[in-house]
Amino acid sequence: MLFAGTSGFSFKEWVGPFYPPKTPAKKYLAYYASLMNSVEINHTFRRFPRPEHMEKWAAETPESFKFSIKMHQSVTHMARLRNVSAAVAEFIAALDPLGPRLGVVLFQLPPNFRANVDLLRDFLKALPSGRKCALEFRHESWREPAVRDLLREAGVALCGADVEIGETVPETTARHAYLRLRKEPPYTEAELEGARRQVAGVLAEADDLYLYVKHDAAGLAPAAVERLKAP
């Protein structure tokens, strides 16, 4: 199944282009969730999630809606995956009020974080079971078969983060897949067609694909999501 949305939803500049005129901020999520089936939350990279916020989000969205949540920087950028099992468990426990609405927990590594296969193996073993996770590697040294093999063994998705839309089909390492389109919309017809091919290619290998379009000041990202979902 395709769970598609934007990276974030709480943008006041989207009032008019996406949200109806005069929509108050407290109504953004309910309106967004009436049109989209997923959203990626990035502000948890800087602030740990609060259970009361998760309860509020759950109350404002259908049970079928999915939130994908970026892991806090203390785990990925400060500790750099070392001895982080307690912090990861605390972070994920705070998401429990989302219930079935929790999609994927995204671990985005720093661009200068070079590959360490032994460290990755220990980190993956310490992840809580029963949660969907994805890893976004941003240093090219991680592009090696041993890394893919470890992700497959752990059932963790390899996150694809494309600046050039529709160029490659991300390699599938779990029953769920994760794709971030990092180019701001609008997209050309050729880019949209390429992205649709990506989606089809991934869904031929995985049960679910979580796909997120980069937010933009002009409010074009939600329309880009709808066009990507069009046959």
C-alpha positions in Angstrom: 0.0 0.0 0.0 1.2 3.5 -0.7 1.2 5.9 2.2 2.0 9.3 0.7 2.2 12.8 2.1 4.5 15.8 2.7 7.3 16.5 5.1 5.3 18.4 7.7 1.9 19.9 7.7 2.0 23.0 10.0 2.9 25.7 7.6 0.9 28.9 7.8 2.1 29.9 4.3 -0.1 27.0 3.0 -3.2 28.8 4.1 -4.7 29.8 0.7 -2.7 27.5 -1.6 -3.7 24.3 0.3 -5.6 25.1 3.5 -8.8 27.0 3.0 -8.5 30.8 3.7 -8.6 31.7 7.4 -8.0 28.1 8.5 -6.6 28.3 12.1 -3.4 26.3 12.9 -5.4 24.0 15.2 -7.4 22.8 12.2 -4.5 22.1 9.9 -4.0 18.5 10.8 -7.6 17.4 10.5 -7.9 19.1 7.1 -4.6 17.6 5.9 -5.7 14.1 7.1 -9.0 14.4 5.2 -7.0 14.5 1.9 -3.7 12.6 2.7 -3.1 9.3 4.3 0.3 10.0 5.9 2.7 12.8 7.0 6.4 12.9 7.9 7.2 14.7 11.2 10.6 16.3 11.3 10.5 18.6 14.4 11.1 15.5 16.6 14.7 15.7 15.4 15.2 18.6 17.7 12.5 18.0 20.4 11.5 14.7 21.9 7.9 13.8 21.2 5.4 14.5 24.0 2.7 11.8 24.6 0.0 14.4 25.1 0.7 15.7 21.6 0.6 12.2 20.2 -2.8 11.8 21.9 -4.1 15.0 20.3 -2.9 13.9 16.8 -4.5 10.5 17.2 -7.8 12.2 18.1 -7.7 14.4 15.0 -6.9 11.7 12.4 -8.5 8.5 11.1 -7.1 5.2 12.4 -5.8 4.4 9.0 -3.7 7.6 8.8 0.1 7.1 9.3 2.7 9.4 11.0 6.3 8.8 10.2 8.6 10.3 12.9 12.2 11.4 12.6 14.4 10.2 15.5 16.0 12.8 17.8 19.4 14.2 17.0 20.8 12.9 20.3 20.7 9.4 18.9 21.8 10.0 15.3 24.0 13.0 15.4 25.4 13.2 19.0 25.7 9.6 20.1 26.0 8.5 16.5 24.1 5.2 17.2 26.4 4.2 20.1 24.8 3.0 23.3 21.4 4.5 22.4 19.0 1.6 23.2 17.6 3.4 26.2 17.1 6.7 24.4 15.5 4.9 21.4 13.1 3.0 23.7 12.1 6.3 25.5 11.5 8.1 22.2 9.4 5.3 20.7 7.5 4.8 24.0 6.4 8.5 23.7 4.8 7.6 20.4 2.6 4.9 21.9 -0.5 7.1 22.0 -0.5 7.1 18.2 -1.4 3.4 18.3 -1.9 2.0 14.7 -1.3 5.5 13.3 2.5 5.1 13.9 4.1 4.5 10.5 7.9 4.4 10.4 10.6 5.8 12.7 13.2 7.4 10.5 16.9 7.5 11.6 18.7 10.1 9.4 22.4 10.0 9.8 24.8 13.0 9.4 26.4 13.5 6.0 29.9 13.0 7.5 29.0 9.8 9.4 31.2 7.2 7.6 30.2 3.5 7.4 30.9 1.3 10.5 29.4 -2.2 9.9 30.1 -3.5 13.4 28.4 -0.4 15.0 25.4 -0.8 12.7 25.1 -4.5 13.6 25.0 -3.7 17.3 22.6 -0.8 16.8 20.1 -2.9 14.8 20.1 -5.7 17.4 19.1 -3.1 20.0 16.1 -1.7 18.1 12.7 -2.4 19.8 10.8 -5.2 18.1 7.5 -4.7 16.4 8.2 -1.2 15.1 8.9 -0.2 11.5 12.1 1.7 11.2 14.1 3.2 8.3 17.7 4.3 8.0 18.8 7.2 5.8 22.6 7.1 5.1 24.1 10.2 3.7 27.7 9.2 3.3 28.6 7.2 0.3 30.7 4.7 2.3 27.5 3.1 3.5 26.8 1.9 -0.1 28.1 -1.6 0.4 26.4 -5.1 0.3 27.1 -5.8 4.0 25.0 -2.8 5.0 22.1 -4.0 2.9 22.4 -7.5 4.3 22.2 -6.3 7.9 19.1 -4.2 7.1 17.4 -7.2 5.5 18.2 -9.4 8.5 16.8 -6.8 10.9 13.8 -5.9 8.7 14.7 -2.3 8.6 14.1 -0.2 5.4 16.8 1.6 3.5 15.6 5.1 3.0 15.9 6.5 -0.5 16.3 10.3 -0.5 16.2 11.6 -4.1 17.1 15.1 -5.2 16.7 14.1 -8.9 13.1 12.9 -9.1 12.5 9.4 -10.6 16.1 8.6 -11.3 16.5 5.2 -9.5 14.3 2.6 -7.8 15.4 2.3 -4.1 16.6 -1.1 -3.0 14.1 -2.9 -0.8 15.5 -4.3 2.4 12.2 -4.8 4.4 8.5 -5.4 3.9 8.1 -1.7 4.2 10.0 0.9 2.1 10.7 4.6 2.6 11.3 7.3 0.0 11.9 11.0 0.4 11.7 13.3 -2.6 14.0 16.1 -1.6 13.5 18.4 -4.6 10.9 21.1 -4.0 7.9 21.0 -6.3 6.6 21.7 -8.9 7.7 18.6 -10.8 7.7 18.2 -14.6 5.5 15.6 -16.2 8.7 13.6 -16.9 9.7 13.7 -13.2 6.2 12.7 -12.1 6.2 9.8 -14.5 9.6 8.7 -13.2 8.5 8.9 -9.6 5.4 6.8 -10.5 7.7 4.2 -11.9 9.7 4.3 -8.7 6.5 3.7 -6.7 5.5 0.8 -8.9 9.0 -0.7 -8.7 9.1 -0.5 -4.9 5.6 -1.8 -4.4 6.4 -4.8 -6.5 8.9 -5.8 -3.8 7.5 -4.4 -0.5 4.1 -4.5 1.1 4.0 -0.8 2.0 5.8 2.3 0.7 6.0 5.5 2.8 6.7 8.4 0.4 7.1 12.0 1.3 7.4 15.2 -0.8 9.6 18.0 0.5 7.5 20.9 1.8 7.7 24.3 0.0 6.8 27.8 0.8 4.4 28.1 -2.1 2.2 25.2 -0.9 2.6 23.1 -4.0 3.7 19.9 -2.2 0.2 18.5 -1.4 -0.8 18.8 -5.1 2.4 17.1 -6.1 1.5 14.2 -3.8 -1.9 13.9 -5.4 -0.4 13.9 -8.9 2.1 11.2 -7.9 -0.8 9.0 -6.8 -2.6 9.5 -10.1 -2.5 6.5 -12.5 
